Amino acid sequence: MPEQLAFVFPGQGSQSMGMLAELAAAQPSLRAAFDEASQGAGVDLWDLSQNNPDDQLNRTEFTQPALLAASVGLYRAWIEQGGAQPAVLSGHSLGEYSALVAAGALSLADGAALVRKRGQLMQAACPAGTGGMAAVLGADDDLVRKACRTVSTDTEIVVPANFNSPGQIVIGGSKPAVDRAVAWLQEQGIRKVMPLAVSVPSHTPLMADAAQQLRAEFDKITWSLPAIPVIQNVDASVHDSVESIQDALVRQLSMPVLWTHCVQAIAARGISQVIECGPGKVLAGLIKRIDGNLTATTINTPDSFLAALQGDAK
C-alpha cells in the first residue's frame, strides 16, 4: 500500500440490505461499531441494515446512522488489522460525518444520534412531494447553472446540489422547478437527465432552516479537533478549529457538495491511493473519472479487504 493514502466515506444511496454482513462475520470490530452506533441512534442499526423492517433502511433518519455505523466500523476493522493510516479523509455528504468520527472529532454514538436528527430535520424541512432532485450527465457546469437560473422563480428554485465529477451533476429544489430544469436541459440536447427517487432536496436552500436547527444540536455533544485532516464538502478545505468544522457542516446542508473539488484537493496532497470505506462503490467510480492518476478501491468484501491490506488492491 502506498504511503500516501486517503480514505473517503460514502453518503446516502450506498446502503443495501445485508450490507457488510460477510465481512462483519470475520471482523468483530465492524459488528461492534453497529452496537455502539445503535446506542446513540436509539434503534437497532444491525437489524435495520440486515433485515430492513418496514423498509426503514431507506428512510433518511435511519439510512444516515446505519451508513455511519457501516463506514466507521469498516475503518476500525482496517486499523485493527494493521492497515495503513491514511494521510487525509473526506466524505460525500453524510460521509463527511463518517470521516469526522473516524478522525476522532466526535464519538460514534454521538455521531449516530446527530445524523439521525439530521435526517429528521431534513425530512421535516421539505414535506413529501414538494422537493425533487435529478442527475444530469454529459453537461458542463455552466450550462447546468444556467438551466437552474433560467427556470427558477421567487417561490420555486432549483440549484446544483452535487458536483460529483466532470459531466455528472445533481440538481435539486422545488419539484416544479426541477421538472422545468430537466425539460430545459433536454431542449438543449442533454439527453441523460434523470429524476431521482428522493423526496428531500439535500444541499439546496430548501434545507436552510434544517441547517440552522442542526447547528443547535452540535452543542449537545463533545467535539475535538480531528487527528487526521478532513477535507470538507462545502469548500474542499481542511478546517483547523471545531467552530469552523461545525460551520462547514451547517453550510453543507444547504449548499452544493463540491466532490470534484474534494478529490482534486486529495490529489494535490500527493495522494496516490484512495480507499472507499463503506458499502457500495459509488465514490471509487467517481474518483476514477475525476483524476485518472488516482487508484481508487473498495474494501467492503472479505476478498477486497484482504487484498487492500496486503497491498494487492487494483
C-alpha positions as CSV (number, residue, x, y, z in Angstrom):
1,M,0.0,0.0,0.0
2,P,1.5,3.4,-0.9
3,E,2.5,5.6,2.0
4,Q,0.2,8.5,0.7
5,L,-3.2,7.1,1.3
6,A,-6.7,8.7,1.6
7,F,-9.9,7.3,2.8
8,V,-13.3,8.5,1.6
9,F,-16.7,7.7,3.0
10,P,-20.0,7.4,1.0
11,G,-23.3,9.1,1.5
12,Q,-26.9,8.1,1.1
13,G,-27.6,5.8,-1.8
14,S,-24.8,3.4,-0.9
15,Q,-26.9,1.4,1.6
16,S,-28.3,-2.0,0.8
17,M,-30.0,-4.7,2.8
18,G,-27.4,-7.2,4.2
19,M,-24.6,-4.7,3.7
20,L,-21.2,-5.8,5.0
21,A,-22.7,-9.0,6.6
22,E,-20.0,-11.3,5.3
23,L,-17.1,-9.0,6.4
24,A,-18.7,-8.4,9.8
25,A,-18.7,-12.1,10.5
26,A,-14.9,-12.1,10.1
27,Q,-14.3,-8.6,11.7
28,P,-15.8,-8.3,15.2
29,S,-14.9,-4.6,15.5
30,L,-17.2,-3.9,12.5
31,R,-20.1,-5.6,14.1
32,A,-19.3,-3.9,17.4
33,A,-19.5,-0.5,15.7
34,F,-23.1,-1.1,14.9
35,D,-23.9,-1.8,18.5
36,E,-22.1,1.4,19.6
37,A,-23.9,3.5,17.0
38,S,-27.2,1.9,17.9
39,Q,-26.9,3.2,21.4
40,G,-26.6,6.7,20.1
41,A,-29.3,6.4,17.4
42,G,-31.8,4.7,19.7
43,V,-32.5,1.9,17.1
44,D,-31.0,-1.5,16.3
45,L,-29.0,-0.5,13.3
46,W,-27.7,-4.0,12.7
47,D,-31.2,-5.5,12.5
48,L,-32.2,-2.5,10.4
49,S,-29.4,-3.0,7.9
50,Q,-29.7,-6.8,7.7
51,N,-33.5,-7.3,7.8
52,N,-34.8,-3.8,6.8
53,P,-38.0,-4.0,8.9
54,D,-40.8,-1.8,7.4
55,D,-38.3,-0.6,4.8
56,Q,-36.6,1.5,7.5
57,L,-33.2,1.3,5.9
58,N,-34.4,3.7,3.1
59,R,-35.9,6.3,5.5
60,T,-33.5,9.2,5.7
61,E,-33.4,9.3,9.5
62,F,-32.3,5.6,9.7
63,T,-30.2,5.5,6.5
64,Q,-27.8,8.1,7.9
65,P,-26.8,6.4,11.2
66,A,-26.8,2.9,9.5
67,L,-24.3,4.1,6.9
68,L,-22.3,5.9,9.6
69,A,-22.0,2.7,11.6
70,A,-21.1,0.7,8.5
71,S,-18.4,3.1,7.3
72,V,-16.8,3.8,10.7
73,G,-16.9,0.1,11.6
74,L,-15.1,-0.8,8.4
75,Y,-12.5,1.8,9.1
76,R,-12.0,0.5,12.6
77,A,-11.6,-3.0,11.3
78,W,-9.0,-1.7,8.8
79,I,-6.9,-0.1,11.5
80,E,-7.3,-3.0,13.9
81,Q,-5.9,-5.4,11.2
82,G,-2.8,-3.2,10.8
83,G,-4.0,-1.3,7.7
84,A,-2.0,1.8,6.7
85,Q,-3.0,5.0,8.4
86,P,-4.5,7.5,5.9
87,A,-2.9,10.9,5.4
88,V,-6.3,12.6,4.8
89,L,-10.0,11.8,4.9
90,S,-13.1,13.1,3.1
91,G,-16.7,12.0,2.7
92,H,-19.6,12.7,0.4
93,S,-22.5,14.5,2.1
94,L,-23.4,12.2,5.1
95,G,-19.9,10.6,4.6
96,E,-18.4,13.8,5.9
97,Y,-19.7,12.8,9.4
98,S,-18.2,9.3,9.0
99,A,-14.8,10.9,8.2
100,L,-15.0,13.2,11.2
101,V,-15.9,10.2,13.5
102,A,-13.1,8.2,12.0
103,A,-10.7,11.1,12.7
104,G,-11.8,11.4,16.3
105,A,-13.7,14.7,16.1
106,L,-16.7,13.1,17.8
107,S,-17.7,9.7,19.2
108,L,-19.6,7.1,17.1
109,A,-22.5,7.1,19.4
110,D,-22.8,10.9,19.3
111,G,-22.3,10.9,15.6
112,A,-25.2,8.4,15.2
113,A,-27.5,10.4,17.3
114,L,-26.5,13.6,15.4
115,V,-27.1,12.2,11.9
116,R,-30.4,10.6,12.8
117,K,-31.5,14.0,14.0
118,R,-30.1,15.5,10.7
119,G,-32.2,13.1,8.7
120,Q,-35.3,14.0,10.7
121,L,-34.7,17.7,10.2
122,M,-34.1,17.3,6.5
123,Q,-37.4,15.4,6.0
124,A,-39.3,17.9,8.1
125,A,-37.9,20.8,6.2
126,C,-39.4,19.7,2.9
127,P,-42.8,17.8,3.1
128,A,-43.0,14.7,0.9
129,G,-43.8,15.6,-2.7
130,T,-42.7,19.2,-2.6
131,G,-39.0,18.7,-3.4
132,G,-37.1,16.8,-6.0
133,M,-33.6,16.1,-7.4
134,A,-32.3,15.0,-10.8
135,A,-29.0,13.7,-12.1
136,V,-27.6,15.5,-15.2
137,L,-25.0,13.6,-17.2
138,G,-22.9,15.0,-20.0
139,A,-23.5,18.7,-19.4
140,D,-20.8,21.2,-18.4
141,D,-21.2,23.0,-15.1
142,D,-22.0,26.4,-16.6
143,L,-24.9,25.0,-18.7
144,V,-26.4,23.4,-15.6
145,R,-26.1,26.6,-13.6
146,K,-27.7,28.5,-16.5
147,A,-30.6,26.0,-16.5
148,C,-31.2,26.5,-12.8
149,R,-31.1,30.3,-13.1
150,T,-33.4,30.3,-16.1
151,V,-36.3,28.2,-14.7
152,S,-36.2,29.3,-11.0
153,T,-38.7,31.8,-9.7
154,D,-39.1,33.7,-6.4
155,T,-41.1,30.8,-5.0
156,E,-39.8,27.8,-6.8
157,I,-36.0,27.3,-7.1
158,V,-33.6,24.7,-8.4
159,V,-29.8,24.7,-7.9
160,P,-26.8,22.5,-8.5
161,A,-26.6,20.3,-5.4
162,N,-23.8,17.9,-6.1
163,F,-20.8,18.4,-8.4
164,N,-19.9,14.7,-8.4
165,S,-17.5,14.5,-11.3
166,P,-16.9,16.3,-14.6
167,G,-20.1,15.7,-16.5
168,Q,-22.1,14.4,-13.6
169,I,-24.1,17.0,-11.6
170,V,-27.2,16.5,-9.4
171,I,-29.7,19.4,-9.2
172,G,-32.3,19.8,-6.5
173,G,-35.0,22.1,-5.2
174,S,-38.7,22.6,-5.6
175,K,-40.2,19.8,-7.6
176,P,-41.8,22.0,-10.3
177,A,-38.6,23.9,-10.8
178,V,-36.6,20.6,-11.0
179,D,-39.1,19.4,-13.6
180,R,-38.6,22.6,-15.6
181,A,-34.8,22.4,-15.4
182,V,-35.0,18.8,-16.7
183,A,-37.1,19.9,-19.7
184,W,-34.9,22.9,-20.4
185,L,-31.7,20.8,-20.4
186,Q,-33.3,18.2,-22.7
187,E,-34.2,21.1,-25.1
188,Q,-30.5,22.0,-25.1
189,G,-29.7,18.5,-26.3
190,I,-28.7,17.0,-22.9
191,R,-30.3,13.5,-23.2
192,K,-29.3,12.0,-19.9
193,V,-31.3,13.9,-17.3
194,M,-32.9,11.6,-14.8
195,P,-35.2,12.5,-11.9
196,L,-34.1,10.7,-8.7
197,A,-36.3,8.8,-6.4
198,V,-35.7,11.1,-3.4
199,S,-38.1,13.4,-1.6
200,V,-35.5,15.5,0.3
201,P,-33.6,18.1,-1.9
202,S,-30.3,17.9,0.1
203,H,-27.7,20.6,-0.3
204,T,-30.1,23.2,-1.6
205,P,-31.5,26.4,0.0
206,L,-34.7,24.4,0.9
207,M,-32.6,22.9,3.7
208,A,-31.6,26.3,5.2
209,D,-34.0,26.0,8.2
210,A,-32.9,22.5,8.9
211,A,-29.3,23.6,8.8
212,Q,-29.8,26.2,11.5
213,Q,-31.7,23.7,13.7
214,L,-28.8,21.3,13.1
215,R,-26.4,23.8,14.5
216,A,-28.2,23.8,17.8
217,E,-27.7,20.0,18.0
218,F,-23.9,20.4,17.9
219,D,-23.9,22.0,21.4
220,K,-25.3,18.8,22.9
221,I,-22.2,16.7,22.2
222,T,-18.4,16.8,22.7
223,W,-16.2,17.8,19.8
224,S,-12.4,17.6,19.4
225,L,-10.0,18.6,16.6
226,P,-9.6,15.7,14.1
227,A,-6.4,13.6,14.5
228,I,-6.4,13.3,10.7
229,P,-7.2,16.2,8.3
230,V,-10.7,16.0,6.9
231,I,-11.4,17.8,3.6
232,Q,-15.0,19.1,3.8
233,N,-17.6,19.3,1.0
234,V,-18.7,22.9,1.1
235,D,-15.3,24.4,0.2
236,A,-13.0,21.4,-0.4
237,S,-10.8,22.6,2.5
238,V,-9.5,21.4,5.8
239,H,-10.7,23.4,8.7
240,D,-8.5,24.0,11.7
241,S,-10.9,24.7,14.5
242,V,-14.0,22.9,15.9
243,E,-16.0,26.1,15.2
244,S,-15.0,26.2,11.6
245,I,-15.6,22.5,11.2
246,Q,-19.1,22.8,12.5
247,D,-19.8,25.9,10.4
248,A,-18.8,23.9,7.3
249,L,-21.2,21.1,8.3
250,V,-24.0,23.6,8.7
251,R,-23.4,25.2,5.3
252,Q,-23.0,21.8,3.7
253,L,-26.7,21.0,4.3
254,S,-27.9,23.9,2.2
255,M,-25.0,24.4,-0.3
256,P,-23.6,22.1,-3.0
257,V,-21.3,19.2,-2.4
258,L,-18.1,20.0,-4.2
259,W,-17.0,16.4,-4.6
260,T,-14.9,17.0,-7.7
261,H,-13.0,19.7,-5.8
262,C,-12.6,17.5,-2.8
263,V,-11.0,14.8,-4.9
264,Q,-8.7,17.3,-6.6
265,A,-7.7,18.6,-3.1
266,I,-6.8,15.0,-2.1
267,A,-4.7,14.6,-5.3
268,A,-3.0,17.9,-4.6
269,R,-1.6,16.5,-1.3
270,G,0.4,13.9,-3.3
271,I,-2.1,11.1,-2.6
272,S,-1.8,8.2,-5.0
273,Q,-4.2,5.6,-3.4
274,V,-7.8,6.2,-2.3
275,I,-9.9,3.7,-0.5
276,E,-13.7,4.0,-0.4
277,C,-14.7,3.0,3.2
278,G,-18.3,1.8,3.2
279,P,-20.8,-0.3,1.4
280,G,-21.0,0.2,-2.4
281,K,-18.5,1.6,-4.9
282,V,-20.0,5.0,-6.0
283,L,-17.1,7.1,-4.9
284,A,-14.4,4.9,-6.3
285,G,-16.1,5.2,-9.7
286,L,-16.3,9.0,-9.4
287,I,-12.7,9.3,-8.3
288,K,-11.5,7.5,-11.4
289,R,-13.4,9.9,-13.6
290,I,-12.1,12.9,-11.7
291,D,-8.4,12.0,-11.7
292,G,-7.1,9.1,-13.7
293,N,-3.8,9.2,-11.8
294,L,-5.5,8.1,-8.6
295,T,-6.0,4.5,-7.8
296,A,-9.4,4.0,-6.1
297,T,-10.5,0.8,-4.5
298,T,-13.1,-0.6,-2.1
299,I,-12.7,-2.8,1.0
300,N,-16.3,-3.9,1.6
301,T,-15.9,-7.7,1.0
302,P,-13.6,-10.2,2.7
303,D,-11.6,-10.6,-0.5
304,S,-11.2,-6.8,-1.3
305,F,-10.4,-6.1,2.3
306,L,-7.6,-8.6,2.4
307,A,-6.3,-7.6,-0.9
308,A,-6.0,-4.0,0.2
309,L,-4.4,-4.9,3.5
310,Q,-1.8,-6.9,1.5
311,G,-1.3,-4.1,-1.0
312,D,-2.7,-6.1,-3.9
313,A,-5.8,-3.8,-4.5
314,K,-6.3,-2.8,-8.1
